[in-house]
Amino acid sequence: MQWLHDDTGTDSLGIVLIAHGSRRQSANEELERVAEGLRSRGFGCVVPSYLELAHPLIVEGGDICVTRGAKTILLLPYFLSSGRHVAEDLERARKELQERYADKVFLLAGPLGPHSLLVDILQQRVAEALVERDHISTSAQVD
């Protein structure tokens, strides 16, 4: 993906992948798996970050991207809708980073939904749940 690189051949795009954060480590580890998926698709600097309750926080994630040499840093919400967190908290973090690093560009992407691919995923989850229901029903009849 040529557009991920500047004319010196170094990665110029950093992605701060943002979730709410949880006290449950297993929930936070899910974001790391999503970040790894983005890395496997050619995005070199992808830093999972959190609004609260886990680290690194959003601004810390931006700091990491800058330290790794990113010139453009995209704050990428792993949120379904544009509620208060996306509209206010993430924009506040973007502004803080932009003030801190005036020579860099900080962008805020939109949330995930509504998107047709999410509808496809929901349809798949419905089918999986119905298969599970049928399995439970069949098991109960055998007992």
VEXZABA-351076 format. One line per field, with one value per residue: chain; x, y, z of N, C-alpha, C in turn. Coordinates in steps of 0.2 Angstrom, whole numbers, plus 5000, padded with zeros to 4 digits. Each point is the difference from the previous one (the first is absolute). Layout:
% residues N
unit = c(A,...)
n.xx = c(X,...)
n.yy = c(Y,...)
n.zz = c(Z,...)
ca.xx = c(X,...)
ca.yy = c(Y,...)
ca.zz = c(Z,...)
c.xx = c(X,...)
c.yy = c(Y,...)
c.zz = c(Z,...)
***
This chain:
% residues 143
unit = c(A,A,A,A,A,A,A,A,A,A,A,A,A,A,A,A,A,A,A,A,A,A,A,A,A,A,A,A,A,A,A,A,A,A,A,A,A,A,A,A,A,A,A,A,A,A,A,A,A,A,A,A,A,A,A,A,A,A,A,A,A,A,A,A,A,A,A,A,A,A,A,A,A,A,A,A,A,A,A,A,A,A,A,A,A,A,A,A,A,A,A,A,A,A,A,A,A,A,A,A,A,A,A,A,A,A,A,A,A,A,A,A,A,A,A,A,A,A,A,A,A,A,A,A,A,A,A,A,A,A,A,A,A,A,A,A,A,A,A,A,A,A,A)
n.xx = c(5004,5002,4994,5002,5004,5005,5003,5001,4994,5000,4997,4995,4996,4997,4998,4996,5000,4994,5000,4994,5002,5003,4997,4996,5006,4996,4996,5005,5001,4993,5001,5004,4995,4995,5004,5001,4994,5000,5004,4996,4996,5006,4996,5006,4999,4998,4997,4998,4995,4999,4993,4999,5002,5004,5006,5003,5000,4995,5002,5000,4995,4998,5003,4997,4994,5000,5001,4995,4999,4994,4998,4996,4996,4998,4995,5000,4993,5000,4995,4994,4999,4998,5001,4999,5002,4997,4994,5000,5001,4999,4996,4999,5000,4996,4996,5000,5000,4995,4997,5001,4997,5002,5006,4995,4997,4995,4998,4993,5000,4996,4995,4999,4995,4994,5001,4999,5007,4998,4996,5005,5004,4995,5000,5007,5000,4995,5003,5006,4996,4997,5006,5002,4995,5001,5006,4999,4995,5004,5005,4996,4998,5007,5000)
n.yy = c(4994,5003,5002,4994,5002,5004,5006,5000,4998,5004,4997,5003,4995,5003,4994,5004,4993,5003,4997,4998,4993,4995,4999,4997,4997,4994,5005,5002,4993,5001,5006,4996,4995,5005,5002,4994,4999,5006,4998,4995,5005,5000,5001,5003,5006,4995,5005,4995,5004,5003,5001,4994,4999,5002,4998,5004,5006,5003,5005,4995,4997,5006,5001,4994,5002,5006,4997,4997,5007,4999,5002,4995,5002,4995,5003,4993,5002,4995,5005,4998,5005,5006,4997,5001,4993,4998,5003,4999,4994,4996,5005,5000,4993,5000,5004,4996,4994,5003,5002,4994,4998,5006,4996,4997,4995,5003,4994,5001,4993,4998,4999,4994,5002,5000,4994,4999,5001,5005,5002,4999,5003,5005,5000,5000,5005,5003,4998,5002,5005,5000,5000,5004,5003,4998,5002,5005,5001,4998,5003,5005,4999,5000,5005)
n.zz = c(5000,4994,5001,5003,4995,5003,4997,5006,4999,5004,5004,4997,5000,5005,5002,5003,5001,5000,5006,5003,5001,5003,5006,4995,5001,5001,5002,5004,5001,5000,5002,5004,5000,5001,5004,5002,4999,5002,5005,5000,5000,5003,5005,5000,5001,5004,5004,5003,5000,5006,5000,5003,5006,4995,4999,4995,5003,4998,5004,5005,4997,5000,5006,5001,4996,5003,5005,4997,4999,5002,4994,4998,5004,4999,5003,5001,5001,5005,4998,5002,5005,4998,5006,5006,5001,4994,5001,5006,5003,4994,4999,5006,5000,4994,5002,5005,4996,4997,5006,5002,4994,5000,5000,5003,4997,5004,4998,5000,4999,4996,5004,5003,5003,4997,4999,4993,5001,5004,4995,4995,5004,5000,4994,5000,5004,4997,4995,5003,5003,4995,4997,5004,4998,4994,5002,5004,4995,4995,5004,5001,4994,4999,5004)
ca.xx = c(4996,5004,4998,5002,5007,5002,5005,5006,4999,4998,4993,4998,4994,4999,4992,4998,4994,4997,4994,4998,5004,4997,5004,5002,5005,4998,4997,5005,5004,4997,5002,5007,4999,4998,5006,5004,4997,5002,5008,5001,4998,5005,5001,5005,4999,4993,5001,4994,5000,4994,4997,5001,5000,5005,5006,5001,4994,5000,5005,5006,5000,5002,5007,5004,5001,5005,5007,5002,5001,4995,4999,4993,4997,4992,4997,4995,4996,4997,4994,4995,4996,5003,4998,5004,5007,5003,4999,5004,5006,5005,5002,5004,5007,5003,5002,5006,5006,5002,5004,5006,5005,4997,5002,4997,4993,4996,4993,4996,4995,4993,4999,4999,4994,4998,5004,4997,5004,4998,4994,5002,5003,4995,4996,5004,4999,4993,5001,5004,4996,4995,5003,5002,4993,4998,5005,4998,4994,5001,5003,4994,4996,5003,5001)
ca.yy = c(5006,5005,5006,5000,5001,5006,4999,4997,4993,4999,5000,5007,5000,4996,4999,4999,4997,5002,4997,5004,4998,4996,4997,4993,5000,4997,5004,5005,4996,5000,5006,4999,4996,5004,5004,4995,4999,5006,4999,4994,5003,5005,5006,4999,5003,5000,5000,4999,5005,5000,5006,5000,4994,4996,5003,5007,5005,5003,5005,4996,4997,5005,5001,4994,5001,5005,4997,4995,5003,5002,5007,5000,4995,4999,4998,4996,4998,4994,5001,4999,5006,5006,5002,5005,4999,5001,5007,5004,4998,4999,5006,5003,4997,5002,5007,5000,4998,5005,5006,4998,4998,5005,4998,4994,5001,4995,5000,4996,4997,4999,4994,4994,4999,4994,4998,4994,4994,4998,4996,4993,4997,4999,4994,4994,4998,4997,4993,4996,4999,4996,4993,4998,4999,4994,4995,4999,4997,4993,4997,4999,4995,4993,4999)
ca.zz = c(5000,4999,5003,5007,5000,4998,4995,5003,5001,5007,5002,5002,5003,5006,5002,5007,5000,5007,5003,5007,5005,5005,5005,4998,4996,4994,4996,4997,4995,4993,4996,4998,4994,4994,4998,4997,4994,4996,4999,4995,4994,4998,5004,5004,5006,5002,5007,5004,5006,5004,5003,5007,5003,4997,4997,5000,4998,4993,4999,5000,4993,4995,5002,4997,4993,4999,5002,4995,4994,4996,4999,5000,5005,4999,5006,4997,5005,5000,5003,4996,4998,5001,5006,5004,5000,4994,4998,5005,5004,4995,4997,5005,5000,4994,5001,5005,4997,4995,5004,5003,4994,4995,4993,4998,4998,5004,4997,5004,4996,5003,5003,4995,4998,4996,4994,4998,5002,5007,5000,4999,5006,5005,4997,5002,5008,5000,4997,5005,5006,4998,5000,5007,5003,4997,5003,5007,5000,4998,5006,5005,4998,5001,5007)
c.xx = c(5004,4998,5001,5007,5001,5005,5007,4999,4998,4992,4999,4993,5000,4993,5000,4993,4997,4994,4999,5005,4996,5004,5002,5005,4998,4996,5005,5004,4997,5002,5007,5000,4998,5006,5005,4997,5001,5007,5001,4998,5004,5000,5005,4999,4992,5001,4993,5000,4993,4998,5002,5000,5006,5005,5002,4993,5001,5006,5007,5001,5003,5007,5004,5001,5005,5007,5002,5001,4994,4999,4992,4998,4992,4998,4994,4996,4998,4994,4994,4997,5004,4996,5004,5008,5003,5000,5004,5006,5005,5002,5004,5007,5004,5003,5006,5006,5002,5004,5007,5005,4997,5003,4998,4992,4996,4993,4996,4995,4993,4999,4998,4993,4996,5004,4997,5004,4998,4993,5001,5002,4994,4995,5003,4999,4993,5000,5003,4996,4994,5003,5001,4993,4998,5004,4997,4993,5001,5003,4995,4996,5003,5001,4993)
c.yy = c(5006,5006,5000,5002,5007,4999,4997,4992,4998,5000,5007,5000,4996,5000,4999,4997,5000,4996,5004,4998,4996,4998,4993,4999,4997,5004,5005,4996,4999,5005,4999,4995,5004,5004,4996,4999,5006,5000,4995,5003,5006,5007,4998,5002,5000,4999,4999,5005,5000,5007,5001,4992,4995,5004,4997,5003,5003,5004,4996,4996,5005,5001,4994,5000,5005,4997,4995,5003,5002,5007,5002,4995,5000,4997,4996,4997,4993,5000,4999,5007,5006,5003,5006,4999,5002,5007,5005,4998,4999,5006,5004,4998,5002,5007,5001,4998,5005,5006,4997,4999,5004,4998,4994,5001,4994,5000,4995,4997,4999,4993,4994,5000,5006,4998,4993,4994,4998,4997,4993,4996,4998,4994,4993,4999,4997,4993,4996,4999,4995,4992,4998,4999,4993,4994,4999,4997,4993,4996,4999,4994,4993,4998,4998)
c.zz = c(5000,5004,5008,5001,4997,4995,5003,5001,5007,5001,5002,5003,5007,5002,5008,5000,5007,5002,5006,5005,5005,5006,4999,4995,4993,4995,4996,4995,4994,4996,4997,4994,4994,4998,4996,4993,4995,4998,4994,4993,4997,5004,5005,5008,5002,5008,5003,5006,5002,5002,5008,5003,4998,4997,4994,4999,4993,4999,5000,4994,4995,5001,4997,4993,4998,5001,4995,4993,4996,4999,5000,5005,5000,5007,4997,5005,4999,5004,4994,4997,5002,5006,5003,4999,4994,4998,5005,5002,4995,4996,5005,5000,4993,5001,5005,4996,4994,5002,5002,4994,4994,4993,4998,4998,5004,4997,5004,4995,5003,5003,4995,4997,4998,4994,4998,5002,5007,5000,4998,5006,5005,4997,5001,5007,5001,4998,5005,5006,4998,5000,5007,5004,4998,5003,5007,5000,4999,5006,5005,4999,5001,5008,5003)
***
